[in-house]
Amino acid sequence: MTRILFVCTANICRSAYAELRTAQRGVEGLEVSSAGTHGWIDHPMDRPMAAELRARGVDPSGFRSRRLTKGMVDEADVVLTATAAHRTFVLQELPTAVRRTFSLGQLAAALEAVPAGVSGQELLAAARRARATAVSDDDVADPFGRGQEAAAAAAAHIDELLDRLLPRLHLSL
């Protein structure tokens, strides 16, 4: 089982959306969860982001936010953050997670640089070697408090990144 932990700020928009959209795809051998660097504890998803999930056939009603802990990071095989700043936060708290912590955009770009046919643990090792510095240009913008249009843009960006990442990760399980 490969465990992916998605991380954003409050765990009510981006990381929650990424967790539930990934779970919806039902990738065998993949366990997903999410948390927030400054996560609210036990809150439902932000309404506009929840609406984006509903529009894609996912019921977010059972979701509850969590605050990121060392144990969550330690248990994850891959930590995927919404932004470069979230990645920095994780690594400041847990520098030992550097080999398995990427921003979503950073890992998507790195995987595209890895030749086809590389899989398993070698895929992530090759992605680590190919990764560039996480930069804000790759960030998923925070839609919180910005309305449905911002939520739709964040959802579309996350979907695009997941479309680039999950097929490669699925093949490596």
Biotite code that builds the C-alpha atoms (Angstrom):
import biotite.structure as struc

atoms = struc.array([
    struc.Atom([0.000, 0.000, 0.000], chain_id="A", res_id=1, res_name="MET", atom_name="CA", element="C"),
    struc.Atom([1.377, 3.424, -0.990], chain_id="A", res_id=2, res_name="THR", atom_name="CA", element="C"),
    struc.Atom([0.232, 6.202, 1.347], chain_id="A", res_id=3, res_name="ARG", atom_name="CA", element="C"),
    struc.Atom([-0.128, 9.732, -0.027], chain_id="A", res_id=4, res_name="ILE", atom_name="CA", element="C"),
    struc.Atom([-0.693, 12.676, 2.285], chain_id="A", res_id=5, res_name="LEU", atom_name="CA", element="C"),
    struc.Atom([-1.999, 15.902, 0.714], chain_id="A", res_id=6, res_name="PHE", atom_name="CA", element="C"),
    struc.Atom([-1.206, 19.116, 2.624], chain_id="A", res_id=7, res_name="VAL", atom_name="CA", element="C"),
    struc.Atom([-2.506, 22.693, 2.397], chain_id="A", res_id=8, res_name="CYS", atom_name="CA", element="C"),
    struc.Atom([-3.204, 25.385, 4.992], chain_id="A", res_id=9, res_name="THR", atom_name="CA", element="C"),
    struc.Atom([-6.502, 24.647, 6.745], chain_id="A", res_id=10, res_name="ALA", atom_name="CA", element="C"),
    struc.Atom([-7.393, 21.281, 5.163], chain_id="A", res_id=11, res_name="ASN", atom_name="CA", element="C"),
    struc.Atom([-10.801, 22.490, 4.051], chain_id="A", res_id=12, res_name="ILE", atom_name="CA", element="C"),
    struc.Atom([-10.127, 23.368, 0.388], chain_id="A", res_id=13, res_name="CYS", atom_name="CA", element="C"),
    struc.Atom([-7.159, 22.160, -1.666], chain_id="A", res_id=14, res_name="ARG", atom_name="CA", element="C"),
    struc.Atom([-5.826, 19.158, 0.257], chain_id="A", res_id=15, res_name="SER", atom_name="CA", element="C"),
    struc.Atom([-9.335, 17.969, 1.081], chain_id="A", res_id=16, res_name="ALA", atom_name="CA", element="C"),
    struc.Atom([-10.323, 18.227, -2.574], chain_id="A", res_id=17, res_name="TYR", atom_name="CA", element="C"),
    struc.Atom([-7.172, 16.373, -3.699], chain_id="A", res_id=18, res_name="ALA", atom_name="CA", element="C"),
    struc.Atom([-7.770, 13.594, -1.160], chain_id="A", res_id=19, res_name="GLU", atom_name="CA", element="C"),
    struc.Atom([-11.383, 13.014, -2.156], chain_id="A", res_id=20, res_name="LEU", atom_name="CA", element="C"),
    struc.Atom([-10.758, 13.297, -5.915], chain_id="A", res_id=21, res_name="ARG", atom_name="CA", element="C"),
    struc.Atom([-7.900, 10.822, -5.688], chain_id="A", res_id=22, res_name="THR", atom_name="CA", element="C"),
    struc.Atom([-10.010, 8.443, -3.599], chain_id="A", res_id=23, res_name="ALA", atom_name="CA", element="C"),
    struc.Atom([-12.800, 8.742, -6.180], chain_id="A", res_id=24, res_name="GLN", atom_name="CA", element="C"),
    struc.Atom([-10.476, 7.296, -8.812], chain_id="A", res_id=25, res_name="ARG", atom_name="CA", element="C"),
    struc.Atom([-10.169, 4.099, -6.790], chain_id="A", res_id=26, res_name="GLY", atom_name="CA", element="C"),
    struc.Atom([-6.524, 3.442, -7.544], chain_id="A", res_id=27, res_name="VAL", atom_name="CA", element="C"),
    struc.Atom([-5.792, 0.009, -6.131], chain_id="A", res_id=28, res_name="GLU", atom_name="CA", element="C"),
    struc.Atom([-2.923, -0.040, -3.671], chain_id="A", res_id=29, res_name="GLY", atom_name="CA", element="C"),
    struc.Atom([-3.179, 3.683, -2.932], chain_id="A", res_id=30, res_name="LEU", atom_name="CA", element="C"),
    struc.Atom([-4.259, 5.101, 0.420], chain_id="A", res_id=31, res_name="GLU", atom_name="CA", element="C"),
    struc.Atom([-4.894, 8.851, 0.575], chain_id="A", res_id=32, res_name="VAL", atom_name="CA", element="C"),
    struc.Atom([-5.356, 11.317, 3.395], chain_id="A", res_id=33, res_name="SER", atom_name="CA", element="C"),
    struc.Atom([-4.945, 15.037, 3.965], chain_id="A", res_id=34, res_name="SER", atom_name="CA", element="C"),
    struc.Atom([-4.125, 17.595, 6.628], chain_id="A", res_id=35, res_name="ALA", atom_name="CA", element="C"),
    struc.Atom([-3.446, 21.300, 7.058], chain_id="A", res_id=36, res_name="GLY", atom_name="CA", element="C"),
    struc.Atom([-0.313, 23.056, 8.237], chain_id="A", res_id=37, res_name="THR", atom_name="CA", element="C"),
    struc.Atom([-2.542, 25.250, 10.357], chain_id="A", res_id=38, res_name="HIS", atom_name="CA", element="C"),
    struc.Atom([-5.494, 22.949, 9.965], chain_id="A", res_id=39, res_name="GLY", atom_name="CA", element="C"),
    struc.Atom([-8.791, 23.511, 11.537], chain_id="A", res_id=40, res_name="TRP", atom_name="CA", element="C"),
    struc.Atom([-9.807, 20.485, 13.501], chain_id="A", res_id=41, res_name="ILE", atom_name="CA", element="C"),
    struc.Atom([-12.969, 18.619, 12.541], chain_id="A", res_id=42, res_name="ASP", atom_name="CA", element="C"),
    struc.Atom([-14.386, 21.221, 10.119], chain_id="A", res_id=43, res_name="HIS", atom_name="CA", element="C"),
    struc.Atom([-16.329, 20.312, 6.981], chain_id="A", res_id=44, res_name="PRO", atom_name="CA", element="C"),
    struc.Atom([-15.028, 21.315, 3.573], chain_id="A", res_id=45, res_name="MET", atom_name="CA", element="C"),
    struc.Atom([-15.320, 24.892, 2.401], chain_id="A", res_id=46, res_name="ASP", atom_name="CA", element="C"),
    struc.Atom([-18.706, 25.196, 0.640], chain_id="A", res_id=47, res_name="ARG", atom_name="CA", element="C"),
    struc.Atom([-17.446, 26.325, -2.784], chain_id="A", res_id=48, res_name="PRO", atom_name="CA", element="C"),
    struc.Atom([-14.860, 23.512, -2.901], chain_id="A", res_id=49, res_name="MET", atom_name="CA", element="C"),
    struc.Atom([-17.469, 21.017, -1.712], chain_id="A", res_id=50, res_name="ALA", atom_name="CA", element="C"),
    struc.Atom([-19.687, 22.189, -4.581], chain_id="A", res_id=51, res_name="ALA", atom_name="CA", element="C"),
    struc.Atom([-16.851, 21.481, -7.012], chain_id="A", res_id=52, res_name="GLU", atom_name="CA", element="C"),
    struc.Atom([-16.603, 17.939, -5.679], chain_id="A", res_id=53, res_name="LEU", atom_name="CA", element="C"),
    struc.Atom([-20.358, 17.407, -5.913], chain_id="A", res_id=54, res_name="ARG", atom_name="CA", element="C"),
    struc.Atom([-20.258, 18.592, -9.538], chain_id="A", res_id=55, res_name="ALA", atom_name="CA", element="C"),
    struc.Atom([-17.710, 15.813, -10.159], chain_id="A", res_id=56, res_name="ARG", atom_name="CA", element="C"),
    struc.Atom([-19.770, 13.125, -8.467], chain_id="A", res_id=57, res_name="GLY", atom_name="CA", element="C"),
    struc.Atom([-18.083, 13.103, -5.044], chain_id="A", res_id=58, res_name="VAL", atom_name="CA", element="C"),
    struc.Atom([-20.009, 13.479, -1.780], chain_id="A", res_id=59, res_name="ASP", atom_name="CA", element="C"),
    struc.Atom([-17.866, 15.579, 0.592], chain_id="A", res_id=60, res_name="PRO", atom_name="CA", element="C"),
    struc.Atom([-20.343, 15.500, 3.483], chain_id="A", res_id=61, res_name="SER", atom_name="CA", element="C"),
    struc.Atom([-18.319, 13.055, 5.579], chain_id="A", res_id=62, res_name="GLY", atom_name="CA", element="C"),
    struc.Atom([-15.051, 14.952, 5.290], chain_id="A", res_id=63, res_name="PHE", atom_name="CA", element="C"),
    struc.Atom([-13.562, 16.535, 8.421], chain_id="A", res_id=64, res_name="ARG", atom_name="CA", element="C"),
    struc.Atom([-10.356, 18.576, 8.537], chain_id="A", res_id=65, res_name="SER", atom_name="CA", element="C"),
    struc.Atom([-7.228, 17.627, 10.447], chain_id="A", res_id=66, res_name="ARG", atom_name="CA", element="C"),
    struc.Atom([-4.144, 19.481, 11.611], chain_id="A", res_id=67, res_name="ARG", atom_name="CA", element="C"),
    struc.Atom([-0.850, 18.131, 10.294], chain_id="A", res_id=68, res_name="LEU", atom_name="CA", element="C"),
    struc.Atom([1.190, 16.099, 12.771], chain_id="A", res_id=69, res_name="THR", atom_name="CA", element="C"),
    struc.Atom([4.637, 14.562, 12.695], chain_id="A", res_id=70, res_name="LYS", atom_name="CA", element="C"),
    struc.Atom([3.039, 11.121, 12.825], chain_id="A", res_id=71, res_name="GLY", atom_name="CA", element="C"),
    struc.Atom([1.040, 11.783, 9.658], chain_id="A", res_id=72, res_name="MET", atom_name="CA", element="C"),
    struc.Atom([4.167, 12.793, 7.771], chain_id="A", res_id=73, res_name="VAL", atom_name="CA", element="C"),
    struc.Atom([6.132, 9.855, 9.168], chain_id="A", res_id=74, res_name="ASP", atom_name="CA", element="C"),
    struc.Atom([3.454, 7.406, 8.017], chain_id="A", res_id=75, res_name="GLU", atom_name="CA", element="C"),
    struc.Atom([3.193, 8.820, 4.469], chain_id="A", res_id=76, res_name="ALA", atom_name="CA", element="C"),
    struc.Atom([5.189, 7.385, 1.589], chain_id="A", res_id=77, res_name="ASP", atom_name="CA", element="C"),
    struc.Atom([4.685, 10.612, -0.374], chain_id="A", res_id=78, res_name="VAL", atom_name="CA", element="C"),
    struc.Atom([3.703, 14.059, 0.951], chain_id="A", res_id=79, res_name="VAL", atom_name="CA", element="C"),
    struc.Atom([2.172, 16.324, -1.705], chain_id="A", res_id=80, res_name="LEU", atom_name="CA", element="C"),
    struc.Atom([1.658, 19.973, -0.857], chain_id="A", res_id=81, res_name="THR", atom_name="CA", element="C"),
    struc.Atom([-0.528, 22.567, -2.541], chain_id="A", res_id=82, res_name="ALA", atom_name="CA", element="C"),
    struc.Atom([2.269, 25.147, -2.581], chain_id="A", res_id=83, res_name="THR", atom_name="CA", element="C"),
    struc.Atom([6.024, 25.529, -2.290], chain_id="A", res_id=84, res_name="ALA", atom_name="CA", element="C"),
    struc.Atom([5.443, 27.327, 1.028], chain_id="A", res_id=85, res_name="ALA", atom_name="CA", element="C"),
    struc.Atom([3.576, 24.310, 2.410], chain_id="A", res_id=86, res_name="HIS", atom_name="CA", element="C"),
    struc.Atom([6.485, 22.092, 1.354], chain_id="A", res_id=87, res_name="ARG", atom_name="CA", element="C"),
    struc.Atom([8.868, 24.434, 3.167], chain_id="A", res_id=88, res_name="THR", atom_name="CA", element="C"),
    struc.Atom([6.680, 24.311, 6.277], chain_id="A", res_id=89, res_name="PHE", atom_name="CA", element="C"),
    struc.Atom([6.681, 20.496, 6.293], chain_id="A", res_id=90, res_name="VAL", atom_name="CA", element="C"),
    struc.Atom([10.443, 20.364, 5.840], chain_id="A", res_id=91, res_name="LEU", atom_name="CA", element="C"),
    struc.Atom([11.136, 22.968, 8.523], chain_id="A", res_id=92, res_name="GLN", atom_name="CA", element="C"),
    struc.Atom([9.180, 20.831, 10.954], chain_id="A", res_id=93, res_name="GLU", atom_name="CA", element="C"),
    struc.Atom([10.461, 17.471, 9.641], chain_id="A", res_id=94, res_name="LEU", atom_name="CA", element="C"),
    struc.Atom([13.619, 17.793, 7.558], chain_id="A", res_id=95, res_name="PRO", atom_name="CA", element="C"),
    struc.Atom([13.894, 14.008, 7.360], chain_id="A", res_id=96, res_name="THR", atom_name="CA", element="C"),
    struc.Atom([10.860, 14.005, 5.028], chain_id="A", res_id=97, res_name="ALA", atom_name="CA", element="C"),
    struc.Atom([12.777, 15.828, 2.265], chain_id="A", res_id=98, res_name="VAL", atom_name="CA", element="C"),
    struc.Atom([13.131, 12.746, 0.046], chain_id="A", res_id=99, res_name="ARG", atom_name="CA", element="C"),
    struc.Atom([9.368, 12.159, -0.110], chain_id="A", res_id=100, res_name="ARG", atom_name="CA", element="C"),
    struc.Atom([7.890, 15.651, 0.069], chain_id="A", res_id=101, res_name="THR", atom_name="CA", element="C"),
    struc.Atom([6.992, 17.524, -3.113], chain_id="A", res_id=102, res_name="PHE", atom_name="CA", element="C"),
    struc.Atom([4.604, 20.247, -4.131], chain_id="A", res_id=103, res_name="SER", atom_name="CA", element="C"),
    struc.Atom([1.975, 18.839, -6.508], chain_id="A", res_id=104, res_name="LEU", atom_name="CA", element="C"),
    struc.Atom([3.360, 20.863, -9.420], chain_id="A", res_id=105, res_name="GLY", atom_name="CA", element="C"),
    struc.Atom([6.929, 19.952, -8.571], chain_id="A", res_id=106, res_name="GLN", atom_name="CA", element="C"),
    struc.Atom([6.211, 16.201, -8.625], chain_id="A", res_id=107, res_name="LEU", atom_name="CA", element="C"),
    struc.Atom([4.142, 16.444, -11.817], chain_id="A", res_id=108, res_name="ALA", atom_name="CA", element="C"),
    struc.Atom([7.023, 18.151, -13.614], chain_id="A", res_id=109, res_name="ALA", atom_name="CA", element="C"),
    struc.Atom([9.610, 15.766, -12.185], chain_id="A", res_id=110, res_name="ALA", atom_name="CA", element="C"),
    struc.Atom([7.650, 12.679, -13.227], chain_id="A", res_id=111, res_name="LEU", atom_name="CA", element="C"),
    struc.Atom([7.413, 13.995, -16.774], chain_id="A", res_id=112, res_name="GLU", atom_name="CA", element="C"),
    struc.Atom([11.218, 14.087, -16.856], chain_id="A", res_id=113, res_name="ALA", atom_name="CA", element="C"),
    struc.Atom([11.477, 10.426, -15.793], chain_id="A", res_id=114, res_name="VAL", atom_name="CA", element="C"),
    struc.Atom([11.582, 7.966, -18.712], chain_id="A", res_id=115, res_name="PRO", atom_name="CA", element="C"),
    struc.Atom([8.637, 5.650, -19.280], chain_id="A", res_id=116, res_name="ALA", atom_name="CA", element="C"),
    struc.Atom([9.146, 2.211, -17.834], chain_id="A", res_id=117, res_name="GLY", atom_name="CA", element="C"),
    struc.Atom([10.674, 3.417, -14.575], chain_id="A", res_id=118, res_name="VAL", atom_name="CA", element="C"),
    struc.Atom([8.394, 2.295, -11.758], chain_id="A", res_id=119, res_name="SER", atom_name="CA", element="C"),
    struc.Atom([8.148, 1.392, -8.110], chain_id="A", res_id=120, res_name="GLY", atom_name="CA", element="C"),
    struc.Atom([10.537, 2.944, -5.644], chain_id="A", res_id=121, res_name="GLN", atom_name="CA", element="C"),
    struc.Atom([12.869, 3.758, -8.531], chain_id="A", res_id=122, res_name="GLU", atom_name="CA", element="C"),
    struc.Atom([10.197, 6.097, -9.938], chain_id="A", res_id=123, res_name="LEU", atom_name="CA", element="C"),
    struc.Atom([10.209, 8.253, -6.815], chain_id="A", res_id=124, res_name="LEU", atom_name="CA", element="C"),
    struc.Atom([13.992, 8.112, -6.623], chain_id="A", res_id=125, res_name="ALA", atom_name="CA", element="C"),
    struc.Atom([14.207, 9.262, -10.247], chain_id="A", res_id=126, res_name="ALA", atom_name="CA", element="C"),
    struc.Atom([11.633, 11.997, -9.541], chain_id="A", res_id=127, res_name="ALA", atom_name="CA", element="C"),
    struc.Atom([13.775, 13.206, -6.628], chain_id="A", res_id=128, res_name="ARG", atom_name="CA", element="C"),
    struc.Atom([16.787, 13.422, -8.927], chain_id="A", res_id=129, res_name="ARG", atom_name="CA", element="C"),
    struc.Atom([14.775, 15.187, -11.648], chain_id="A", res_id=130, res_name="ALA", atom_name="CA", element="C"),
    struc.Atom([12.906, 17.604, -9.427], chain_id="A", res_id=131, res_name="ARG", atom_name="CA", element="C"),
    struc.Atom([13.529, 21.281, -9.679], chain_id="A", res_id=132, res_name="ALA", atom_name="CA", element="C"),
    struc.Atom([13.111, 23.648, -6.774], chain_id="A", res_id=133, res_name="THR", atom_name="CA", element="C"),
    struc.Atom([9.474, 24.028, -5.759], chain_id="A", res_id=134, res_name="ALA", atom_name="CA", element="C"),
    struc.Atom([8.416, 27.468, -6.976], chain_id="A", res_id=135, res_name="VAL", atom_name="CA", element="C"),
    struc.Atom([5.268, 29.512, -6.549], chain_id="A", res_id=136, res_name="SER", atom_name="CA", element="C"),
    struc.Atom([4.523, 29.283, -10.288], chain_id="A", res_id=137, res_name="ASP", atom_name="CA", element="C"),
    struc.Atom([3.516, 25.655, -9.625], chain_id="A", res_id=138, res_name="ASP", atom_name="CA", element="C"),
    struc.Atom([1.284, 26.504, -6.659], chain_id="A", res_id=139, res_name="ASP", atom_name="CA", element="C"),
    struc.Atom([-2.421, 25.748, -6.484], chain_id="A", res_id=140, res_name="VAL", atom_name="CA", element="C"),
    struc.Atom([-3.932, 29.114, -5.532], chain_id="A", res_id=141, res_name="ALA", atom_name="CA", element="C"),
    struc.Atom([-5.885, 29.240, -2.289], chain_id="A", res_id=142, res_name="ASP", atom_name="CA", element="C"),
    struc.Atom([-9.588, 29.653, -3.091], chain_id="A", res_id=143, res_name="PRO", atom_name="CA", element="C"),
    struc.Atom([-10.711, 30.187, 0.511], chain_id="A", res_id=144, res_name="PHE", atom_name="CA", element="C"),
    struc.Atom([-13.036, 33.170, 0.837], chain_id="A", res_id=145, res_name="GLY", atom_name="CA", element="C"),
    struc.Atom([-12.727, 34.018, -2.861], chain_id="A", res_id=146, res_name="ARG", atom_name="CA", element="C"),
    struc.Atom([-15.990, 32.533, -4.136], chain_id="A", res_id=147, res_name="GLY", atom_name="CA", element="C"),
    struc.Atom([-17.044, 29.867, -6.560], chain_id="A", res_id=148, res_name="GLN", atom_name="CA", element="C"),
    struc.Atom([-14.907, 31.054, -9.474], chain_id="A", res_id=149, res_name="GLU", atom_name="CA", element="C"),
    struc.Atom([-11.707, 30.723, -7.425], chain_id="A", res_id=150, res_name="ALA", atom_name="CA", element="C"),
    struc.Atom([-12.852, 27.310, -6.170], chain_id="A", res_id=151, res_name="ALA", atom_name="CA", element="C"),
    struc.Atom([-13.508, 26.179, -9.742], chain_id="A", res_id=152, res_name="ALA", atom_name="CA", element="C"),
    struc.Atom([-10.049, 27.348, -10.820], chain_id="A", res_id=153, res_name="ALA", atom_name="CA", element="C"),
    struc.Atom([-8.360, 25.558, -7.895], chain_id="A", res_id=154, res_name="ALA", atom_name="CA", element="C"),
    struc.Atom([-10.338, 22.378, -8.588], chain_id="A", res_id=155, res_name="ALA", atom_name="CA", element="C"),
    struc.Atom([-9.413, 22.455, -12.274], chain_id="A", res_id=156, res_name="ALA", atom_name="CA", element="C"),
    struc.Atom([-5.736, 22.997, -11.417], chain_id="A", res_id=157, res_name="HIS", atom_name="CA", element="C"),
    struc.Atom([-5.716, 20.109, -8.923], chain_id="A", res_id=158, res_name="ILE", atom_name="CA", element="C"),
    struc.Atom([-7.494, 17.851, -11.433], chain_id="A", res_id=159, res_name="ASP", atom_name="CA", element="C"),
    struc.Atom([-4.910, 18.711, -14.088], chain_id="A", res_id=160, res_name="GLU", atom_name="CA", element="C"),
    struc.Atom([-2.050, 17.894, -11.697], chain_id="A", res_id=161, res_name="LEU", atom_name="CA", element="C"),
    struc.Atom([-3.682, 14.642, -10.574], chain_id="A", res_id=162, res_name="LEU", atom_name="CA", element="C"),
    struc.Atom([-4.186, 13.676, -14.226], chain_id="A", res_id=163, res_name="ASP", atom_name="CA", element="C"),
    struc.Atom([-0.442, 14.079, -14.726], chain_id="A", res_id=164, res_name="ARG", atom_name="CA", element="C"),
    struc.Atom([0.594, 12.337, -11.492], chain_id="A", res_id=165, res_name="LEU", atom_name="CA", element="C"),
    struc.Atom([-1.738, 9.466, -10.815], chain_id="A", res_id=166, res_name="LEU", atom_name="CA", element="C"),
    struc.Atom([-1.202, 7.417, -13.974], chain_id="A", res_id=167, res_name="PRO", atom_name="CA", element="C"),
    struc.Atom([2.534, 7.302, -13.280], chain_id="A", res_id=168, res_name="ARG", atom_name="CA", element="C"),
    struc.Atom([2.102, 6.595, -9.581], chain_id="A", res_id=169, res_name="LEU", atom_name="CA", element="C"),
    struc.Atom([-0.521, 3.928, -10.322], chain_id="A", res_id=170, res_name="HIS", atom_name="CA", element="C"),
    struc.Atom([1.889, 2.115, -12.615], chain_id="A", res_id=171, res_name="LEU", atom_name="CA", element="C"),
    struc.Atom([4.511, 2.116, -9.890], chain_id="A", res_id=172, res_name="SER", atom_name="CA", element="C"),
    struc.Atom([2.388, 0.512, -7.187], chain_id="A", res_id=173, res_name="LEU", atom_name="CA", element="C"),
])
